[in-house]
Every structure is written in structure tokens, then in C-alpha cells.
Amino acid sequence: MRVEDIDPPRAEPGASERQLRTLAAFGLRSDLPVLYQSERHAQYDAAVATLLETGLAFECSCSRADLAGMGGIHHACVAPLGARRAVRLRVPPQPPVGFDDALQGRVVQDVHAEVGDVVLRRADGYWAYQLAVVVDDAAQAITDVVRGADLLDSTPRQLLLQRALGLPQPRYLHLPLILDHAGRKLSKSHAAPALDDADPQPALHAAWAVLGQQPAALPRHAALDTLLQHAVQHFTPQRLPRHLHLDANGRASKPRRD
């Protein structure tokens, strides 16, 4: 289990504790002690230091306003170095980065053209998600990353960072996002109702069905642990919907990737 709490200005007090309680209520508990990214500054510092020493990263004082004329994409510094400095991964022109997603298929991105030099540490001193997740995936010996399709386009830049740091590359599977009636990702910021910790089974059965699995495979009135055991035994990856977005009924709300 990993708590990705690297952005204190956006963190809500008690949010991580509530999330862990909800996971426990749904029968999901960590095999190892919970890793908090907010406690791993030394590891991120070491990774950035390595990249700076090898010339694969550089300091930069360009603001978003400075880069607005380039569509927000950084290819070269346009502002002199000041007191506020970000650290960026150097992304020179190079062949597109590709990988085979276990669900979405082949994904290819020209990181130089589409993203530019990747922020690793922000000018305000906070760590960027891309750095923290790459360092921690390696530290936790993650072999398979299963996550939402909203992070699909982040994967190529993470692959570049893994290569720069000499870290192993996990396998990836990006699940479709479930959108509300307005086409927005289900989240607290869009007023989506919270999960009911007191009665987790309806949500588990709904998620099972939306992910294309056979409803009959899950017993309707079994204990929670029994239900989860059945889910592990009967989960069929080949039945997952190959789309980026689904509505609450499991129907594709947007075309899938080609």
C-alpha cells in the first residue's frame, strides 16, 4: 500500500486515514507496512542528485507564463536562473517511446514533442508525481502497474525516467475510467457520492460487472472475504472492456484508443 501524499497544499487533513479505513472496510489490506511518500524526501533527493550529476536533469526557473507561448512545453530555458528553481528531466529529440499496455494495446508517444522536459521537482520544492512514482515502484519491487486510463499518457515519460535511473520497467494495464452523466471522472471534486463503508458489497458487485466480469461468478450473500476470494479465482482479464472511458452501466462513453 502506498499513500501518494507529495502535494501538501492540496492534501486534506485525515484524507489518507479515511482512505485506508475504506479499503479495510472493503477487505483490502496492505501486505506490507504502508509507504507514505511524504516520508521519502531523502530517496527522491538521491534520485535527482544522480540525474543532475550525470547531466540527465537540469535546474530551471521558467514559469508557466514563460512557456505559454510554446504551449507549455519546455525545450529550452527562456528565463534566467533565479532563487526559485525546478528540476527537469532532459528530453532531447529522440524516437517515440512505446510500450504494450496489457489492455489498451500499443501506446506510442513522442515525449520531446508532446511533453518536453519533464518536471521532477517543482519550483516550490514539492516533488512531481512522475519522479515519486518511478522511485517508489522500484523501491517496492512493483512488477505490474494496474491503474486508471487517465495516467496512460504519463507512462512514456515514466519509462524515460526509469531508463535514466537504471530502474526496471514494470508491466502496465490501464483500466477504463468510469464517468458520470456529464462525462466527468467520478471523484469527490465533482460531488460523486462516497463509498458506503458499512455496506461494501453493492459497490463491489457493481465494479465487477462494469469491468465486464461474469456476475454469476460472485456469490450474492457471501462473507466479504469469500466474495473477494471468488473474485480472485474467477477474474478474467480477457473480459475487460478495451476502452478508455465507461459510463456507470459499463457502456463505452468515448471511443477506445486505436
Buried (B, 14 or more C-beta within 10 A) or exposed (E): BBBBBBBEEEEEEEEBEEEBEBBEBBBEEEEEEEBBBBEBEEBBEEBBEBBBEEEBBBBBBBBEEBBEEEEEEBBEBBEEEEEEBBBBBBBEEEEEBEBEBBBBEEBEBBBBEBBBBBBBBBBEEBBBBBBBBBBBBBEEEBEEBEBEBBBBBBBBBBBBBBEBBEBEBBEBBBBBBBBBEEEEBEEEEEEEEEBEBEEBBEEBBBBBBBBBBEEEEBEEEEEBEEBBBBBEEEBEEEEBBBBBBBBEEBEBBBEBBE
